Amino acid sequence: AEYLQHEVPEMILPEALSQRMWRAGDRAGEVGVEIAVELIGRARERGRIRGVVLSSAAGAGEELVRLVRQLPAGALPEGRPRW
């Protein structure tokens, strides 16, 4: 979260999310996935997105698989694997 806030141009991270990640401590990776699932779900429900591009800062594929598995029903286009 701090990297995004300070190193990615034009990235604005709400203070509440920064605090949530900071309080997560050792669970920061897990909490980051929770936040991503929440944001994707809310945006999808409101019809604001048609898809997302996912990447892992650590390059860890298992992180992305865990994220995709937690996405709400309907978050992926039909016919796409849910693993």
Secondary structure, 3 states (H helix, E strand, C coil): CHHHHHHCCCCCCCHHHHHHHHHHHHHHHHHHHHHHHHHHHHHHHCCCCCCCCCCCCCCCHHHHHHHHHHCCCCCCCCCCCCC
